[in-house]
Protein backbone atom coordinates (compact mmCIF):
# COMPACT_ATOMS: atom_id res chain seq x y z
CA UNK A 1 0.00 0.00 0.00
CA UNK A 2 1.28 3.45 -0.91
CA UNK A 3 -0.55 6.67 -0.16
CA UNK A 4 -1.17 9.35 -2.79
CA UNK A 5 1.81 11.68 -2.70
CA UNK A 6 3.09 15.05 -3.92
CA UNK A 7 6.77 15.53 -4.72
CA UNK A 8 8.28 18.44 -2.80
CA UNK A 9 11.93 19.26 -3.60
CA UNK A 10 12.42 15.65 -4.63
CA UNK A 11 10.74 14.20 -1.53
CA UNK A 12 7.33 12.53 -1.61
CA UNK A 13 4.71 13.75 0.87
CA UNK A 14 1.39 11.96 1.48
CA UNK A 15 -1.62 14.10 0.63
CA UNK A 16 -4.49 11.95 1.87
CA UNK A 17 -6.38 12.94 5.05
CA UNK A 18 -5.37 11.41 8.36
CA UNK A 19 -8.46 9.20 8.58
CA UNK A 20 -7.73 7.70 5.16
CA UNK A 21 -4.12 6.98 6.11
CA UNK A 22 -5.28 5.33 9.32
CA UNK A 23 -7.68 3.17 7.31
CA UNK A 24 -4.78 2.08 5.07
CA UNK A 25 -2.79 1.02 8.13
CA UNK A 26 -5.74 -0.74 9.73
CA UNK A 27 -6.27 -2.72 6.53
CA UNK A 28 -2.58 -3.60 6.43
CA UNK A 29 -2.65 -4.90 10.00
CA UNK A 30 -5.62 -7.11 9.16
CA UNK A 31 -4.11 -8.40 5.92
CA UNK A 32 -1.96 -11.43 5.24
CA UNK A 33 0.94 -9.45 3.82
CA UNK A 34 4.40 -10.06 5.26
CA UNK A 35 6.04 -6.94 3.85
CA UNK A 36 6.38 -4.24 6.57
CA UNK A 37 4.55 -0.95 6.06
CA UNK A 38 6.82 2.02 6.76
CA UNK A 39 5.89 5.52 7.91
CA UNK A 40 8.15 8.58 7.87
CA UNK A 41 7.50 12.16 8.97
CA UNK A 42 9.35 14.52 6.62
CA UNK A 43 9.72 18.08 7.94
CA UNK A 44 11.60 21.06 6.47
CA UNK A 45 14.84 20.06 8.19
CA UNK A 46 14.71 16.54 6.76
CA UNK A 47 13.90 17.79 3.27
CA UNK A 48 16.85 20.18 3.35
CA UNK A 49 19.10 17.32 4.49
CA UNK A 50 17.71 15.12 1.71
CA UNK A 51 19.02 17.59 -0.87
CA UNK A 52 22.59 16.49 -0.11
CA UNK A 53 21.96 12.89 0.97
CA UNK A 54 20.48 11.00 -1.97
CA UNK A 55 20.28 7.74 -0.05
CA UNK A 56 18.26 9.40 2.71
CA UNK A 57 15.98 10.90 0.06
CA UNK A 58 15.48 7.43 -1.43
CA UNK A 59 14.59 6.07 2.00
CA UNK A 60 11.95 8.77 2.50
CA UNK A 61 10.54 8.15 -0.96
CA UNK A 62 10.34 4.39 -0.47
CA UNK A 63 8.12 4.76 2.60
CA UNK A 64 4.48 3.79 2.24
CA UNK A 65 3.31 6.87 4.13
CA UNK A 66 5.11 10.22 4.49
CA UNK A 67 3.18 12.43 6.90
CA UNK A 68 3.12 16.22 6.29
CA UNK A 69 4.62 16.83 9.74
CA UNK A 70 4.68 20.58 10.10
CA UNK A 71 3.20 23.82 8.87
CA UNK A 72 6.21 24.42 6.60
CA UNK A 73 5.51 21.25 4.62
CA UNK A 74 1.83 22.08 4.25
CA UNK A 75 2.63 25.65 3.15
CA UNK A 76 5.06 24.34 0.53
CA UNK A 77 2.84 21.57 -0.83
CA UNK A 78 -0.12 23.93 -1.04
CA UNK A 79 1.89 26.04 -3.48
CA UNK A 80 2.28 23.15 -5.90
CA UNK A 81 -0.13 21.72 -8.43
CA UNK A 82 -0.94 18.02 -8.01
CA UNK A 83 -2.37 16.26 -11.05
CA UNK A 84 -3.67 19.60 -12.30
CA UNK A 85 -5.39 20.58 -9.04
CA UNK A 86 -4.13 22.94 -6.37
CA UNK A 87 -4.02 21.11 -3.03
CA UNK A 88 -5.47 23.76 -0.76
CA UNK A 89 -6.94 21.41 1.82
CA UNK A 90 -3.76 19.61 2.93
CA UNK A 91 -3.56 19.60 6.71
CA UNK A 92 -0.65 19.16 9.10
CA UNK A 93 -0.46 15.64 10.56
CA UNK A 94 1.90 15.78 13.56
CA UNK A 95 3.88 12.57 13.90
CA UNK A 96 3.30 12.36 17.66
CA UNK A 97 -0.48 12.63 17.25
CA UNK A 98 -0.49 10.05 14.47
CA UNK A 99 1.54 7.72 16.69
CA UNK A 100 -1.04 8.12 19.46
CA UNK A 101 -3.80 7.25 16.98
CA UNK A 102 -1.92 4.06 16.09
CA UNK A 103 -1.38 3.25 19.76
CA UNK A 104 -5.11 3.66 20.32
CA UNK A 105 -5.75 1.35 17.37
CA UNK A 106 -3.35 -1.18 18.91
CA UNK A 107 -5.03 -1.03 22.31
CA UNK A 108 -8.49 -1.49 20.80
CA UNK A 109 -7.47 -4.45 18.64
CA UNK A 110 -4.96 -6.22 20.85
CA UNK A 111 -1.94 -5.40 18.70
CA UNK A 112 1.41 -5.49 20.50
CA UNK A 113 3.63 -2.40 20.20
CA UNK A 114 7.39 -1.94 20.54
CA UNK A 115 9.18 1.34 21.28
CA UNK A 116 12.89 1.90 20.63
CA UNK A 117 14.76 5.14 21.20
CA UNK A 118 15.79 7.86 23.57
CA UNK A 119 18.20 7.61 26.48
CA UNK A 120 18.07 6.96 30.22
CA UNK A 121 14.73 5.18 30.19
CA UNK A 122 12.67 7.96 28.60
CA UNK A 123 11.12 5.44 26.22
CA UNK A 124 10.03 3.21 29.12
CA UNK A 125 8.37 6.22 30.72
CA UNK A 126 6.68 7.03 27.41
CA UNK A 127 5.22 3.51 27.23
CA UNK A 128 4.03 3.74 30.83
CA UNK A 129 2.22 7.00 30.09
CA UNK A 130 0.64 5.48 26.99
CA UNK A 131 -0.53 2.47 29.01
CA UNK A 132 -2.07 4.81 31.57
CA UNK A 133 -4.00 6.46 28.74
CA UNK A 134 -4.80 3.16 27.02
CA UNK A 135 -4.97 0.51 29.80
CA UNK A 136 -5.35 -2.44 27.41
CA UNK A 137 -2.15 -1.57 25.51
CA UNK A 138 0.42 -4.38 25.37
CA UNK A 139 4.05 -3.87 24.48
CA UNK A 140 7.66 -3.27 25.46
CA UNK A 141 10.19 -0.46 25.26
CA UNK A 142 13.97 -0.19 25.22
CA UNK A 143 16.60 2.55 24.88
CA UNK A 144 17.91 3.11 21.38
CA UNK A 145 21.35 1.93 20.32
CA UNK A 146 24.22 4.26 19.47
CA UNK A 147 24.60 4.20 15.70
CA UNK A 148 26.51 6.04 13.02
CA UNK A 149 25.54 6.69 9.42
CA UNK A 150 27.91 7.17 6.49
CA UNK A 151 28.96 10.45 4.96
CA UNK A 152 26.44 11.29 2.20
CA UNK A 153 29.27 11.88 -0.28
CA UNK A 154 30.69 8.38 0.10
CA UNK A 155 27.65 6.14 0.29
CA UNK A 156 26.03 6.24 -3.15
CA UNK A 157 27.08 3.43 -5.51
CA UNK A 158 27.64 4.43 -9.12
CA UNK A 159 24.62 2.52 -10.35
CA UNK A 160 22.49 3.98 -7.52
CA UNK A 161 21.11 0.55 -6.72
CA UNK A 162 20.98 -0.60 -3.11
CA UNK A 163 21.07 -4.35 -2.56
CA UNK A 164 19.94 -5.87 0.73
CA UNK A 165 23.58 -6.53 1.60
CA UNK A 166 24.48 -2.90 0.89
CA UNK A 167 21.61 -1.65 3.03
CA UNK A 168 22.84 -3.74 5.95
CA UNK A 169 26.03 -1.69 5.87
CA UNK A 170 24.38 1.75 5.91
CA UNK A 171 24.71 2.10 9.70
CA UNK A 172 27.49 1.11 12.08
CA UNK A 173 28.18 1.00 15.78
CA UNK A 174 25.48 -1.53 16.63
CA UNK A 175 26.30 -4.30 19.13
CA UNK A 176 27.05 -7.67 17.54
CA UNK A 177 23.90 -9.34 16.22
CA UNK A 178 21.75 -6.44 17.44
CA UNK A 179 19.40 -6.51 14.45
CA UNK A 180 19.00 -10.27 14.54
CA UNK A 181 18.20 -10.16 18.25
CA UNK A 182 15.70 -7.37 17.63
CA UNK A 183 14.04 -9.30 14.82
CA UNK A 184 13.82 -12.32 17.12
CA UNK A 185 12.20 -10.22 19.84
CA UNK A 186 9.69 -8.71 17.41
CA UNK A 187 8.77 -12.20 16.22
CA UNK A 188 8.55 -13.82 19.66
CA UNK A 189 6.48 -11.00 21.21
CA UNK A 190 4.28 -10.72 18.11
CA UNK A 191 4.85 -6.97 17.76
CA UNK A 192 2.81 -5.41 14.97
CA UNK A 193 3.64 -1.74 15.46
CA UNK A 194 7.24 -0.70 16.08
CA UNK A 195 8.02 2.96 16.81
CA UNK A 196 11.63 4.13 16.43
CA UNK A 197 12.72 7.46 17.90
CA UNK A 198 16.41 7.97 17.17
CA UNK A 199 16.14 11.34 15.44
CA UNK A 200 16.51 11.90 11.71
CA UNK A 201 18.27 10.67 9.66
CA UNK A 202 19.46 7.88 11.99
CA UNK A 203 16.00 6.45 12.62
CA UNK A 204 15.21 6.24 8.91
CA UNK A 205 18.51 4.47 8.21
CA UNK A 206 17.78 2.16 11.15
CA UNK A 207 14.35 1.25 9.75
CA UNK A 208 15.79 0.61 6.29
CA UNK A 209 18.50 -1.60 7.77
CA UNK A 210 15.97 -3.51 9.87
CA UNK A 211 13.57 -3.96 6.97
CA UNK A 212 16.35 -5.28 4.73
CA UNK A 213 17.14 -8.03 7.24
CA UNK A 214 13.62 -9.17 7.96
CA UNK A 215 12.89 -12.63 6.66
CA UNK A 216 9.17 -12.60 6.00
CA UNK A 217 8.50 -16.24 6.99
CA UNK A 218 9.62 -15.37 10.55
CA UNK A 219 6.59 -13.18 11.05
CA UNK A 220 3.10 -14.54 11.46
CA UNK A 221 1.54 -11.07 11.58
CA UNK A 222 1.80 -7.87 9.49
CA UNK A 223 4.23 -5.25 10.76
CA UNK A 224 4.25 -1.42 10.78
CA UNK A 225 7.51 0.52 11.25
CA UNK A 226 7.22 4.22 12.11
CA UNK A 227 9.95 6.83 12.66
CA UNK A 228 8.81 9.16 15.45
CA UNK A 229 11.71 11.56 16.12
CA UNK A 230 11.58 13.14 19.58
CA UNK A 231 8.04 11.97 20.39
CA UNK A 232 9.17 9.88 23.37
CA UNK A 233 10.46 12.99 25.17
CA UNK A 234 7.00 14.56 25.00
CA UNK A 235 5.02 11.38 25.62
CA UNK A 236 7.08 10.67 28.75
CA UNK A 237 6.49 14.18 30.08
CA UNK A 238 10.17 15.08 30.21
CA UNK A 239 9.52 17.78 27.61
CA UNK A 240 6.21 19.63 28.18
CA UNK A 241 3.81 19.30 25.28
CA UNK A 242 2.62 22.58 23.77
CA UNK A 243 -0.95 23.79 24.24
CA UNK A 244 -3.18 22.69 21.39
CA UNK A 245 -3.49 26.23 20.06
CA UNK A 246 0.29 26.39 19.62
CA UNK A 247 0.16 23.30 17.42
CA UNK A 248 -2.92 24.56 15.59
CA UNK A 249 -1.19 27.77 14.47
CA UNK A 250 1.99 25.93 13.47
CA UNK A 251 4.29 27.24 16.21
CA UNK A 252 5.32 23.97 17.79
CA UNK A 253 8.83 24.46 16.37
CA UNK A 254 9.08 27.73 18.36
CA UNK A 255 7.81 26.01 21.50
CA UNK A 256 10.53 23.34 21.24
CA UNK A 257 13.14 26.00 20.48
CA UNK A 258 12.25 27.91 23.65
CA UNK A 259 12.51 24.71 25.71
CA UNK A 260 15.64 23.52 23.90
CA UNK A 261 17.67 26.53 22.67
CA UNK A 262 20.33 24.21 21.25
CA UNK A 263 17.90 23.53 18.40
CA UNK A 264 18.62 26.97 16.89
CA UNK A 265 21.08 25.60 14.32
CA UNK A 266 18.52 23.03 13.18
CA UNK A 267 15.73 25.59 13.00
CA UNK A 268 17.85 27.85 10.79
CA UNK A 269 17.42 25.22 8.08
CA UNK A 270 13.83 26.43 7.82
CA UNK A 271 15.19 29.54 6.11
CA UNK A 272 17.01 27.35 3.60
CA UNK A 273 13.83 25.34 3.08
CA UNK A 274 11.76 28.46 2.35
CA UNK A 275 14.37 29.70 -0.11
CA UNK A 276 14.44 26.35 -1.92
CA UNK A 277 10.64 26.22 -2.14
CA UNK A 278 10.31 29.77 -3.43
CA UNK A 279 12.96 29.16 -6.08
CA UNK A 280 11.28 25.94 -7.27
CA UNK A 281 7.75 27.21 -7.93
N, C-alpha and C positions, 0 to 999 in steps of 0.2 A: 504494500500500500504506500503510495506517495501522495501527499497533499498537492493541491494546486498552488503553484509558486510564481513569484515575480522575481526576475533577476535584478539585483541592485549592486552595482559596482562589481559584477562578476559573482555575486553571492546570492543564492536562491533563498527567498523568504516566503513562507506559507501565507496565503491570503484568505484562507477559509476561516469562518468564525470559530470561536473557541468550542462551542457546542458540537460543531461538525467534526473538529479534530478529536474531541473526546469520544465521539461515536466511532471514528476510525479505530482508535486505540481499543475501545471496548470490543469491537468486532474482532480485532487481532487477538485479543486475550482469550476469546471464545473459539478461535479458529484452530485448525490442526497444523498450521504452519510451524516450521522449526527455524525459520530465519528471523533473528531478532529485529524488532522495530526500534529505530534510533531517533532520538529527539535532541535537537540542539537549540540554543537560544541566542542567535546572533544579535549583537548590539553594535553601536558605532565603533567602539574600540576593537571588537573582533573583526569587523569588516575592514578597518584600516590595516590591521595586522595581516589580514588575508591578502592584501595587495602585494605584500612582499614574500609571503609564504604560500606558494602554490599548493603544496601538499595540504596545508591547513584548509585552504579554500576548497580543495577537492573533498576533504572530510566533511566540511559543512554542507557541500552540495550533494553528497551521497546520503545524507540523513533523510529519513522518511518525512519528518516534520521539522521545520525551522521556525520557531515562534518569533513573531515581531516583538522582541523584548525591549521596549523602550520607545519613548515619544520621538526620538531622533529617527528611528527606523520607519515608523509610521509616517512621519513628515516626508521622508525621502521617497518612500514607495508611493505615497499619494501624489507625487509630482510626476509619476511615470505612467504612461499608457500601458495597459495590459490587455492584449488581444483586442485592441481597438477601443477599449473602454477605460475611462479614468477611474481608478479605484479610490473613491472618496470616502468609503465607509469602512476602511481598514481600521481596526482598533488595536491598541496595545494589549498584548497578552503577557503579563509578567511571569517569568519562569517560576518564581516561588509560589504564585497563586495557582498556576497550572499543576505544579507538583502536588499541592494540597488537594486539588481536584482528583488527581490520580490516586492519592493516598485514601481519599474518601471512597473512591471506586473500589480500591483494594479491600478496605474494611467491610464494605457492604457485600462483597462477593467472595470473601475468604481468600483473596490473593495474598501471598507472602511477599513482603518487601525487603530489600536490602539497601543499606545506606553506607557509602564509603566516602571519606573525605575529612577535611578539617584536622585539627590538632588538639591534643590534651583533652580528649573525650567530648568535645563539643558535639560531635555527631551522635554520640550516645544520648546526650541531653536532648538533642533535637528529636530523636526517636521517642524518648520518654514523653516529651511535650505532645507529639503527634498521637501517642497512645492515650494520653489524657483526653485529647480532643475526640479521638475515635477509639473507644475502649475495645472494640473487637479487632483492632489492627494487629496483625502478626508479622514479626520480622526481626531482623538483627542489624547491628550497626558496628562499624569499626573505623578507626582512624585511617586516613589515606597514607599510602606509601610515598616516600621521597622518590621522585623521578626526574629525569632530565630528557629534554627533547633536542633533536639535532639543529644545527644552524640551518636556517632556510636556504642559504646559498649552496649548501653541500649535500642536500638530501634528495634532490630531484634527479632521477635517472634520465638519460638522454631520450629514451623512448616514452617517458612519462607514464609508464605502466607500473603498477604496484602489485607485485605478487604477494600471496599470503606470507611467504617467507620474508619478503622485504618489509612488510608491515609489522612483523614481529620485532624488527630491529629499530622501529621508529622511536622507541623510548628506551632509556637505560636507567640503571640505578636500582632496579627492583631486586628484592631478595630472590635467591635461587628458587625456581619453581613457583614463584608467587602466583602467576597467572593460572597455572595448572591447579594449584590449591584453591584459588578463588573459584575457578570453574567447577571444581569438585564440590565446594560448599554451596554454590548456587544450585547445582543439581540435587544434592542430598537434602537441602532444606526446601526445595521446590519453589525457589524465588521466581516470581514472574515480573516484578518491577524492581529494577536496580537503579538507584540514584547516585550519581558520582559528582562530588563537589570538590574538585582539585584546582579550580580556577582555569580560565582559558589561557593558552591553548592546551595545557597539559591534560585536562579532563577529556578533551576531544581526541587527542592522541591515545590516551588510555583506553577509551571506548573502542577506537578503531583496532588497537592491538588486541584487546579482549575478544572482539567480534571475530577477528581473523583466526583466533585459536579455538573458537568454539566448534566442537564436533557435534553437529545436529542430533545424531542418534542418542547422545548423552542426556538430552532434555526431553522430558515427557510432556512439558507444557510450554506454550508460547512465552517469549521473553521480551520485555521492553527495557531499553537502556536510555537513560536521560541524563544529560549534563546539566547541573544545577548551580554552578558557580558558588557564590557565597551564601546560598540559601540556608545552610545549616547554622550559620552564625545568628541569623534572624530567628529561625525556628526555635533555636535553643534558648533565646532570650538574652544572649550575651551582647548582641547588638540590637538596640531598640528598633522595632519596626515603625515606619513612618505612619502618621495618621492617614486615613484613606484619602482625604482631600489632597494630600501631598502627592500621592500616587496618581490620583485622577487628573491633576494638572501637569503631570509629567516632570515633577521636581524631585523624584526619588534620588536621582544622581546627586543633587545638591545636599539632600539630607545625609546621604552616606559620606559625602565629602566633609560636611561639618563634623560628623562623628569620627571620621578617619581622614585627617588632613593629608596624610601621606599619599592619598589617591590623586592629588593634584596633577601629577605627571600623567597619569592615565586619563584623567578627564580632559587634559589639553588636547588629546587626540580627537575630541569632539569637534574642535575647530578644523582639524585636517579633514574630518569626515564631511563637514558642511561644505568646505571648499571643493572637495572631490565631487560631491553631489551636484553642486551648482555648476561645475564645469562640465558635467556629463549630460545635462538636460537642456 
